[in-house]
Amino acid sequence: MRTNGSQGPIDIVTTALRRVDILKMTYDSFLLGGVKNLPEYKLIVNVDPLGSDDPKEIEKLLRSYTKNYSINISESPNFSNAVKWCLQKVESNHYLHIEDDWVLKKQIDFEKWKGYLKLNELSQCALAEGVYREVIGSCTFRPHLAKRECALIYKVLDGKKDPEKTAQAEYHLNNYSSMDYPDSRMIIGTGRKWAKHNGLRKRQHPAEPGGVVDDWFSYRATGFLVGMEYWLYKRRLQKIIEKISL
């Protein structure tokens, strides 16, 4: 694997829950061929105590990709603190931010991705779930490549505030720019299907500024048919991952 120029490994930050199957699909899609010409990397992963998998299994999964990783097993769920822990550990000039519930659908060349960021003088270049943004937009937590200056925002992040909304305000204040890579439907979000299978529904962030994060989910009914739906869904995703990894 190549190094990332003179700066060494590129940091890849991930906020995760205790769900090995979801994280494996995400990392398989990005790290095993989906991102072409990916430099040597370091994984920086925070694991919040939601989901039923043993955190040791998540660490074992990380070791299957690289020996160069840093992991924090959190004792209480707080998305803001998870983001802050990950981003304050970024040391590389550029970093990838990939939450644990996104699967890459199409191959992307890292050098072209980084080149697009530089050519358009962007602070952040994100991948589109739907039609890509053709103009400068707000900071997003969809998978993205960013300059280290963006990570510095989170060093003083208030654990009671929505980190994405906070980042959007700081981007505006510092004149940082965000744009999508020019290709549509690059990624699939897998978190909603996982939540449905596990009888959970993700709560919306409060509309008012402030607290978000401790109670991520409410409960809902689940059953055999939901389980079958989830199994078939993962089969379809696995075929996508196999295709882009060729």
N, C-alpha and C positions, 0 to 999 in steps of 0.2 A: 504494500500500500504506500502511496506517495505521502510525502510530508507536505504541509501547507506553507510552501515557500520558506522564508527565513523565520517565520513565527512558530514553527513546530506544529503540534497537533491542533486541530480545530475543536473547540468545545461544543458538545451537543447536550443541551439542557432539556430535561423532561420532568414534568410534574405528573406523578402516577398514583394510582390506587392499587390496592392489593388484588390485582387481576392479571395473572401471568399470561393467559391466552390473548388478551387484548394487547398487552405490551409486546408480546412476541410477534403478532401480526404487524404491528407498527414498525418495529425494528427490522423484521425480515424484509418489509417492502422498501424501506429507506436504505438499509445498510448492506443488504446482500445483492446489490446490483441495480436497484431502482435509481439511485443517484450515481451516475457514472462519474468516474474520475474523482470520487470522494477522497479527500486527503486522509491521512492518519488522524484519528480522533480520540477524544476523551469523553466518556459519558458522565454526565452530572445528573443524578436522579434523586428526587425527593419522593418518598412513598408515604402517603397518608393512610390512616387506619380505617379505610372503607373497602369492602370486598372481603372475601373469605380465604384468600390464598396466604400461605406462609411467606412473610417477607424474605426468608432465607432462600425460597425458590426464585424470587425476583433477583436477588443477588447472584444466584447460580446462573440465571438467564443472562445477566450482564456479562459474566465471565465467559459465556459462550461466544460473545462478540469481541471482547477485548479485555486485557488485564488492566487497562488504564481507565479506571472509573472511580467515582466518588458517590457514595449513597448515604442518604439520611432516612432513617426509619422513624417517622414522626409518631408521637404518642397521642396527638389529638389532631383532628382534621381542620385545616385552615388553609384555604387556597392562597390567600395573600402571603402568608408566611412560607408556604411551599415555593411560590414564585420567587420570593425574596431570597430564600436559602440558595436556590439554584443559580439565580442571576448574579448574586454577589460573588460567586465562585468563578465566574467567567474571566479568563486571562488571555484568550486568543484575540487577535485583532478583529476577527469575524467569528460569529457563532451561529449554530443552528438551534432554533427553538422548536421542539417537536413534542407536543403533549402526547400522552400514551394512547389516545383513542382516535388517531388519524392513520389511514392507510393510503399510501401512494398508488395511484392508478396508472400513471404514465411515467416512463423514464424521463429523467432530467439530467443534463450534464452540469456538474458542479461548476466547471470553469465558465460555462455560458451564463449560469445563474449569477455567479459572482461578477462576471463581466457586465451583465445587465444592471446590477446594483451600482457598479462604478460608472458606467456610461451615463446613467440617468441621475447621478449624484444623489442616490437614495441612502437613507439610514436603514431602511428595512425593505426587503423584497419578499412578498408572501406568495404562497401557492393558492390557487383558486379552487373552491369547492364547486361553484357554479361558473357563470361567465366571468372572466377576469376583468378587473378594474383597469380601464385604459387611461385613467387620470390619477393624480396624486390623491390619496385618501387618508383615513384615520389609521392609526396603529391597530394591528389585529393580532390575536393569539393563534390564528391559523398557522400551520407550519411555515416558518420563514427563515431566511438568512438575514442577519443584521450585523451592523458594526458594533464594536464593543461599547461605544458611547451610549447605546440604547440600554445596555445592561446596567450602566451606572445609575440609571433612574431609580432602580429598585433598592439601592442600598439604604435609603431612608423611607422605604414604603411603610405606611401605616397598616398594621395587620387587620384593622377594622374596615379597610376600604377595598373596593373592587380594584384589583391590580390592572386590569385592562383599561378601565375608565381612567385610572390614575395615569397610566402610560399615555393615553390619548391626550390628556391635558398637558403632560410634560413635553410630548412631541410638538404640540402647538406652541408652547412657551419657548422651546429651544429651536424652533424652526427645523425640526427633523421631518423627513419626508418618508412616506410609505406608498408603495405601489405593488401591484401584483405582477408576477412573471407572466409574459404574454402568451399564455396557453390556458384554455378553459378546462374545467372539470378534471383537475389534476389529482384531487384527493377525495376520500370518503371518510366522513365522521362515523365512528363505530360505537360511541358511548351510549347513544339512545337505545340501540338494539340490546346492548349488554344490560342496561338498566331495566328495560322491559322484561328481559329474560329472568332477571333477579328480583322482580317484583318491586322495582324502584322507579321513581319519577324525579328527574332533576328539578330542583326548585329554581325559580327565577330570582335574580338578584333584586334587592329592593330598589325601587325607583329613586328614592332619595339618596343623596350622597352618604356614604358610610357603609355600615356593616354588611357583610355578605356571607360569611364563609363557613361557619362552623357546621351548620346543618345542611348538607348538600342535597339530600334526597328526602322525599316523602314515600310512603308505601302504597302499592297497588296490587291487585290480584294478578296471579300468574298461574300457569298450568301446563299440561302436557303439550297442547298445541303451540303454545308460546315457545316451549323448549324445542319442538321440531322446527319451528320457524327460525329460531336462532341457530340451530345446527346447520340447516340449509344455507342460511346467510353466511356462516363462516366457511362453508364449502365453496361458495361463490367467490368470497374474498381470497381464499387460498389459491384459486385458479388465476385470479388477477395477479397475485403476488408471484406465482410461478412464472407467469408470462413476462412480467417486467424484469424478472431476475435472469432471464436467458441472455 
